[in-house]
């Protein structure tokens, strides 16, 4: 895998040593995450919305109703900023100033391109597969009307950077003997037990 070009306007300047511009790191973060915040400018001002996404090679796919403001604005060529963050731990320091968080993140700048109708069905299968591998072969596929009502946008991984923090607190030397616990509280995202719902919308077995 190759490195992405470092665009001057989007180069990481704060804690620049934590930045990564290689595809392997970027892909790993995108493949671990589930929710991206997609930001853009609307007539009413700045907007940032959380969205489910999926990486498809060197692009990120997002989807939604063709009638939604988000899809109408972005399908029209508006620039966007897509960010994904995985929180890995709370960094507890001996001083208030040095508290931090361990994280993995990716930021993508670009423009979303609407997929043609011929590619929509396969693209939407990728979203289902992201939820559970093999599930797209089990569920009813989207019908013609559903495909028509759905917009799928592809955002290329061109202007992209990953940034992450790992490790413990960076306490000052004069604070090391303070009687305060310091370290990392790990955070993880886990799947719970499955809950089944009937046609009436109520949970089964309760």
N, C-alpha and C positions, 0 to 999 in steps of 0.2 A: 504494500500500500504506500501511496505517496503522501506528501504533506500538502495541505491546502495553502493557497497563496495568502500571505499576510497583507491584508488590505489596511493601509495606513489609518483610515477613518475608524476602523473597527479593531485595531490592535489593542491588546490588553496592556494597560499602563500601570494600574494599581496592582501590586503584588504580581508583577509580570512573570516571575519565575513559576507561578502556578499555571500558566497558560500552556495549552497543548494545541498544535495545529496539524497533527497527524490524523489520518483517516481512522486508524485502528482505535485510538482513544475516543474520537468523536462517535464512531459507530457503537462502541461498547456502552457509552453513556445513553445514547438514543435507544439502544436495544434494551436497556435496563429500565428505562422510564416508561410511563403510561400517559402522563398528562403534560401537554405543552401549553404555555401561555403565549398566545398570539396577539401581538400589539400592532396597531395601525392608527392612522389619523382619519377621523371621520369629519363630516361637516360640523358636528357638535363638539369636536375636540378629540383628545387621545382616548383610545379604547384598548383594553387588554382583556382577553377572554381565555379561560381554560378550555382546552380541547383534547380529546383523544386523538392520537396520531399513530402512524406506523412508518418505519423507515423501509424504503424500497430501493435498495442499492444506493446510488448517490443522489437520492432525493427523499424528501419527507412528504408524506401524503396526509392531508386533512380533508374532512368532508362535513357537509351540513346541508341544510335546506337551501335550495336555489333562491328562495324568497327572503332569506335572512339578510340583515344588513351586512354582516361579516362577509358572506359569500358574494354579495352583490358588489361590495367595495373592492374586495381582493380580486375577484374575477375580472374587474375592470382595470387591473394593473397597478393598484396602489402598493407602494412598498410596505413590507412588513418586517417585524422582528419576532422570531420564534425562539422561545427559551424553554429548556428542560432542566430541572434540578432534582437531584437525589440527595436527601439529607441522611448522612451516615452517622453523625454523632454530635453531642453537645460537649464542647471543650470548656472545662471548668478550670479557671486559673486562680492564682493566689491574689490577684488584684482585679478590680472591676474592669479596668481598661483592657486587659488581655483575654477576657472571655471571648470565645469564638465558636465556630461550628465546622465540622468536617463535612464536606460535600463534594459532589460531582455535578458539573453543569455543562451545558452546551448552548451557545447562542448562534442563531442563523439569521442573516440578513438576506433579503431577496424579494422576489416577486412570485406570486403563485400563478401557475398556468393551468387553466381548466383542462381536464382530460377529455378527449373525444368520447362520444357515446360508445364506441367500439371497445374502449379500454375500461369503462366504468365497472362492469361486473367483476372482472378479474381483480381490479383494485379494491373493491369492497370486500372481496373474499379475503384479502390480506388483513383487513381490520378484524374480521371474524377469527382468522387464524392467530392473530396477535392475542386474542382473548383466550383461546384454547386451540392448540394444534389439532387438526383433523376435524374441527367442528364445521367448517364450511361445507363438507361433504354430507353432513347430517341434517342441517337445517334447510328450510325452504329458501331458495335463492330469491333475490330481489326481482319483482316483476317489472314489466315495461313502465308502468306508471310510477313505481317507486324509483326506478333508475332515472326517469325524467325529472322527478322532483328533487333529486339529490345532485349537488355539485361536489366534484372531487378536484382538489387543487394539488398540484405538485410543486414543491419548493425545492430548487436544486441546492445541493450541498457545495456551494462555491465560496461564499463569504461566510465562513464558519470558524468558530474557535471553541475549544473545551477549556474549562478552568476547574481546578479542584484543590481541595485542602485535605491533607492527611496528617496524622501525628498528634502529639500532645500540646499543652499550653506553652507559650513562649514567654515565660515569666522573666522579669528582671532579676539580676543576680541578688540585689539587696532584698528581694521579697522571698527568696527561696526558703528562709527559715521561719516564715510566718506559720502559725499553727492553724492553717487552713488546708483542707483537702483539695488537691488539684489532680486532674486527670480527664478521662474521656468517658462519657456515658453513651454507649453505642445505641444507635437507633436502626431498626430494620422494618421492612414492610413484609407482612406475611399473609397468606391466604387463610381464611377461616373455614369452618365446616359449611358445606353447601346447604342452602335453605330452599325448599321446593314450594312453589306457589301454584294454586289451581286456577281454573278458568275464571273463577269469581274474584280473583285478585287476592285471596286470602292465603296465608301460609298454611301448608298442609302439615298434618301431624301435630297441630297445636290445639 
